[in-house]
Amino acid sequence: MTLRVAIVGAGPAGIYAADLLIKHDKVSDVSIDLFERLPAPYGLVRYGVAPDHPRIKGIVNSLREILDSGKIRFFGNVNYGTDVTLNDLKQHYHAVIFATGAMRDAELDISGIDLPGSFGAADFVSWYDGHPDVPRDWPLHAKEVAIIGNGNVALDVARMLTKRPKDLYPTEVPDNVFHALESSQVTDVHVFGRRSPLHVKFTPLELRELGDLEDVDIVLYDEDFGFNDAWREAAGANKQLAVMERIFEDWRRREVGKASRRLHFRFFAQPLEVLGSFAVEGLRWERTVLTASGQPQPSGEVRRLQVQALYRAVGYFGSPLAELPFDSQTGVVPNISGAVLDDNGFQEPGVFVTGWIKRGPVGLIGHTKADAIETVNTLLEQRDAWWNPPESDLRAITRLLTKRGCKFTDLSGWQRLDFKETKLGQIRGKERLKVVSREEMLSLAIPR
Ligand SMILES: Cc1cc2nc3c(=O)[nH]c(=O)nc-3n(C[C@H](O)[C@H](O)[C@H](O)COP(=O)(O)OP(=O)(O)OC[C@H]3O[C@@H](n4cnc5c(N)ncnc54)[C@H](O)[C@@H]3O)c2cc1C
């Protein structure tokens, strides 16, 4: 029997799941259809990882090899929930794996957060990575900017705002983004974290990189430093933190004052309110003190900082999927080892999840491999839970999409688009020139 599996979402989690199914020794014959709402695969590797991180972007090379193995059909520009439904999948496949990730910003519940000039980091990331579904323009007239969050996404945003545009040019940064960044007025970016410099969620490589930015001073405040054993213990001291402590200490010895842009780190800082009547004018925040277990507590000392823009980088959050259960507290589809559970805790036959929609938006690309291993093993162990699809013709799903007027792309369409982007990039001395608009992507991918 040929095992027919639909995978929804062509990010790393979906592609790794496909690879495992193809190579699994319990599977003699498998046919995989990969549905993706965008005309291009690779999810956040293409639309999340920053353009000036070519080493990480390079992961697409191994993902491409999997797609090119000849064993996966790619259906780009197909949105689960509108172009294709759960019932459609039941008619054509034995099982479905949802790998739809997380795209939107987690909320930050403070007064003024909805003022114009207050942005979610995820929206900014989508903009600078050329996501087809976000507006082409981004307001960059703020001189002073606050970023709330102490994870790597906060560092990405800080770096993209302060880095000299000419240093971004050779990367795959889209043209509209490059020109907008060239006209940016920013001089000071302040990154806020509620706890100590040893409680950050940054990784050393990403932190160190900021110190190498041309014409950017790193500004640290003495009141935030004085590393001590209590902090170290509360932060769960490890090698990574020791490296970061050295990075901060090195920066504190540097002379500042000559660069045209400054990147400030403010620790022990709890945001209270975004100030402004019609647009962001400032941030009211309170200094914190840490409990013995490292929890931030209010100190009663409230301060204000003048800023004209604010970015919240407090995490991503998953979105519900049509006809599937969803945990609105955690932003994931409830599951046990990848098998989806209904509202009463019973397993939904034939429905599995992997990646960020399975366990929440934390962790690196590599972690989605472990997710995929678990989910694929669960799927293969649960043969009794597979669907019994009445439609056996592999071409039936293509006919259905065509009948619905869905303009889907296939793997050769994506390869054409990929080739075009690389070629355009070569001509301009860039790694790639991303095609941004969905219409243009489709017109390149689908020959008339
Ligand atoms: C800003 C940012 C920077 C990052 N930088 C790094 C880094 O430098 N290094 C690193 O290792 N990790 C990094 N990560 C983490 C990494 O991107 C994730 O671990 C990984 O992408 C999660 O994979 P996923 O496949 O679960 O989700 P995604 O990559 O989000 O893929 C999900 C896919 O599903 C598609 N989809 C969603 N809904 C539907 C639907 N209804 N129908 C069809 N398709 C749908 C989406 O379009 C998307 O292509 C970063 C993450 C972010 C947010």
The ligand as an SDF file (V2000), in Angstrom:
LIG
                    3D

 53 58  0  0  0  0  0  0  0  0999 V2000
   12.5740   36.5390   13.6550 C   0  0  0  0  0  0  0  0  0  0  0  0
   13.0620   35.1180   13.7940 C   0  0  0  0  0  0  0  0  0  0  0  0
   14.4090   34.8420   13.5940 C   0  0  0  0  0  0  0  0  0  0  0  0
   14.8580   33.5310   13.7350 C   0  0  0  0  0  0  0  0  0  0  0  0
   16.1840   33.2880   13.5600 N   0  0  0  0  0  0  0  0  0  0  0  0
   16.6360   32.0260   13.7190 C   0  0  0  0  0  0  0  0  0  0  0  0
   18.0210   31.7380   13.5530 C   0  0  0  0  0  0  0  0  0  0  0  0
   18.8320   32.6360   13.2680 O   0  0  0  0  0  0  0  0  0  0  0  0
   18.4340   30.4560   13.7180 N   0  0  0  0  0  0  0  0  0  0  0  0
   17.5430   29.4270   14.0200 C   0  0  0  0  0  0  0  0  0  0  0  0
   17.9590   28.2610   14.1260 O   0  0  0  0  0  0  0  0  0  0  0  0
   16.2290   29.6770   14.1900 N   0  0  0  0  0  0  0  0  0  0  0  0
   15.7660   30.9260   14.0550 C   0  0  0  0  0  0  0  0  0  0  0  0
   14.4360   31.1890   14.2380 N   0  0  0  0  0  0  0  0  0  0  0  0
   13.5380   30.0560   14.6140 C   0  0  0  0  0  0  0  0  0  0  0  0
   13.0580   29.2620   13.3910 C   0  0  0  0  0  0  0  0  0  0  0  0
   12.6500   30.1490   12.3840 O   0  0  0  0  0  0  0  0  0  0  0  0
   11.9260   28.3070   13.8190 C   0  0  0  0  0  0  0  0  0  0  0  0
   12.4600   27.4030   14.7710 O   0  0  0  0  0  0  0  0  0  0  0  0
   11.3390   27.4870   12.6750 C   0  0  0  0  0  0  0  0  0  0  0  0
   11.1520   28.2550   11.5150 O   0  0  0  0  0  0  0  0  0  0  0  0
    9.9810   26.8790   13.0670 C   0  0  0  0  0  0  0  0  0  0  0  0
    9.5920   26.0430   12.0130 O   0  0  0  0  0  0  0  0  0  0  0  0
    8.0880   25.6690   11.6370 P   0  0  0  0  0  0  0  0  0  0  0  0
    8.2090   24.8660   10.3850 O   0  0  0  0  0  0  0  0  0  0  0  0
    7.4070   25.0890   12.8090 O   0  0  0  0  0  0  0  0  0  0  0  0
    7.3520   27.0620   11.3390 O   0  0  0  0  0  0  0  0  0  0  0  0
    7.5390   28.1100   10.1440 P   0  0  0  0  0  0  0  0  0  0  0  0
    8.9590   28.2600    9.7780 O   0  0  0  0  0  0  0  0  0  0  0  0
    6.7920   29.3000   10.5780 O   0  0  0  0  0  0  0  0  0  0  0  0
    6.7780   27.4530    8.8970 O   0  0  0  0  0  0  0  0  0  0  0  0
    5.3650   27.3440    8.8600 C   0  0  0  0  0  0  0  0  0  0  0  0
    4.8830   27.3910    7.4190 C   0  0  0  0  0  0  0  0  0  0  0  0
    3.4850   27.1010    7.3910 O   0  0  0  0  0  0  0  0  0  0  0  0
    2.8450   27.9630    6.4560 C   0  0  0  0  0  0  0  0  0  0  0  0
    1.4270   28.0670    6.8110 N   0  0  0  0  0  0  0  0  0  0  0  0
    0.8940   28.6690    7.8880 C   0  0  0  0  0  0  0  0  0  0  0  0
   -0.4540   28.5950    7.8680 N   0  0  0  0  0  0  0  0  0  0  0  0
   -0.7870   27.9340    6.7340 C   0  0  0  0  0  0  0  0  0  0  0  0
   -2.0340   27.5520    6.1370 C   0  0  0  0  0  0  0  0  0  0  0  0
   -3.2250   27.8470    6.7150 N   0  0  0  0  0  0  0  0  0  0  0  0
   -2.0120   26.8860    4.9520 N   0  0  0  0  0  0  0  0  0  0  0  0
   -0.8270   26.5820    4.3650 C   0  0  0  0  0  0  0  0  0  0  0  0
    0.3780   26.9320    4.8840 N   0  0  0  0  0  0  0  0  0  0  0  0
    0.3990   27.5780    6.0590 C   0  0  0  0  0  0  0  0  0  0  0  0
    3.5890   29.2670    6.6240 C   0  0  0  0  0  0  0  0  0  0  0  0
    3.4230   30.1210    5.5130 O   0  0  0  0  0  0  0  0  0  0  0  0
    5.0310   28.7750    6.7870 C   0  0  0  0  0  0  0  0  0  0  0  0
    5.6860   28.6730    5.5480 O   0  0  0  0  0  0  0  0  0  0  0  0
   13.9550   32.4790   14.0860 C   0  0  0  0  0  0  0  0  0  0  0  0
   12.5940   32.7780   14.2720 C   0  0  0  0  0  0  0  0  0  0  0  0
   12.1590   34.0800   14.1350 C   0  0  0  0  0  0  0  0  0  0  0  0
   10.6980   34.3630   14.3580 C   0  0  0  0  0  0  0  0  0  0  0  0
  1  2  1  0
  2  3  1  0
  2 52  2  0
  3  4  2  0
  4  5  1  0
  4 50  1  0
  5  6  2  0
  6  7  1  0
  6 13  1  0
  7  8  2  0
  7  9  1  0
  9 10  1  0
 10 11  2  0
 10 12  1  0
 12 13  2  0
 13 14  1  0
 14 15  1  0
 14 50  1  0
 15 16  1  0
 16 17  1  0
 16 18  1  0
 18 19  1  0
 18 20  1  0
 20 21  1  0
 20 22  1  0
 22 23  1  0
 23 24  1  0
 24 25  2  0
 24 26  1  0
 24 27  1  0
 27 28  1  0
 28 29  2  0
 28 30  1  0
 28 31  1  0
 31 32  1  0
 32 33  1  0
 33 34  1  0
 33 48  1  0
 34 35  1  0
 35 36  1  0
 35 46  1  0
 36 37  1  0
 36 45  1  0
 37 38  2  0
 38 39  1  0
 39 40  1  0
 39 45  2  0
 40 41  1  0
 40 42  2  0
 42 43  1  0
 43 44  2  0
 44 45  1  0
 46 47  1  0
 46 48  1  0
 48 49  1  0
 50 51  2  0
 51 52  1  0
 52 53  1  0
M  END
$$$$
